[in-house]
Amino acid sequence: METADPRVHRFAWISIAAALITIVLKFTAWWITDSVGLLSDALESFVNLVGAIAALPASFAGWIVVEVDVPEAPTNLESTRISAAWIEEHLGADAFTANQGALSASGSNPR
């Protein structure tokens, strides 16, 4: 169900973060205690994660993040172009298709 209310999107991300933190804590507790009950509870927590992801709007296409630890390019623009070329080479040219409108609107199209 698509909604125009931006709070739904924000709360979905809060729920995803909470589910991931809960999963990490429960798996850590299982690892420390070797309790089958904690393992079962940790695995069950994935249901909450799936539910939180399902709450994202249908129009959400995802993000692509490229981290440049040691930029070798002389400018930020050239670094962006190198990152875009890497994405196209490894993920395909259509990796930008879903977010092309957002990139063009912000004036930061990396191509």
N, C-alpha and C positions, 0 to 999 in steps of 0.2 A: 504494500500500500504506500503510494507516494504522498508525501505531505510537504507543505510549504513552510512549516514551522521549523526554524533553525534549531530550536531547543531539542527536538527529537534527534537530530544529527549529533549534537553535542552530548546528549545523554547516552546515545549509543556508544560513542567513543569512551565515555566514562565507564560504561558497563564492560566494554572490551578490556580496558585497562584493569578494572577490578577483577575480571575473570582470569586474566593472565597472571596477576599478582597472586590470586588465590591458588591457581594451579601450581605456581612455583613454590609457594609456601607449603602446600600439601605434599608435593613430591619431595621437598626437602625433609619434611617431618617423617615421611615414609622411609626415606633413605637413612635417616638417623636411627629410627626405631625398628625398621624392618617389619612394620605392622601391616598385615594384609588388609585390615580395615581401613587404614589410612591410604593405602594404594588404591583400594576400591573407591574411596571418597575422592581421591585426586583424579582418577579416570572419569568419574561421574561429573566432575567440574567442567569437562569439555562440553557437556550439554549446555551449560550456562554460556560458554564462549560462543557456541554455534547460535544460540538464541540472540546474543548481543550482536553478532555479525549480521544476522537476519534482520535486525532492526534498522540497519543502515538503509537509506533511501535507495531505490532501484537505480537512480541516476548516478550513484557513486561508482566510478570506474576504477578506483584505486590510484595509488601514487607510485611514481618511480623516483627513487632517491639514489643519487650517485655521490659518494663521498670521495673527495680528493684530499688525501692526507698530505701529500707534498706536491703542490701545484708546480708544474714545470713550464707552464705557459706564461708569457710576459704580461698578459692582461686577464681580467676576469672573463671578458667576452670570449677570448681564445680558449680559456679553460672550459667554458660552457660548450663551445663548439666541439672540443675534444671529448667531453663527456657525452654529448649527443651522438657523436660518431661511434663511441663505444657501445651505447645503448642500441643503436641501429645494427651494429655488427653482431652483437650477442643476443639481442631480443627481437630483432627484426624491425623493419621500417614502420610497421604498423603500431609499434609501441607508443608512438606519439598521437595516434589517431584519436583516442578517447579524450585526450586533454588538449587537443589542438586549439579549440576555441578559447580555453582559459589562457593558454600561452599567448595567443594572438591578442587577446583583450588586454593582457598586462604589458604587452610590448616587449616581452622577453623571449621571443621565439628563438630557440637555440640553433636553428638551421641557417 
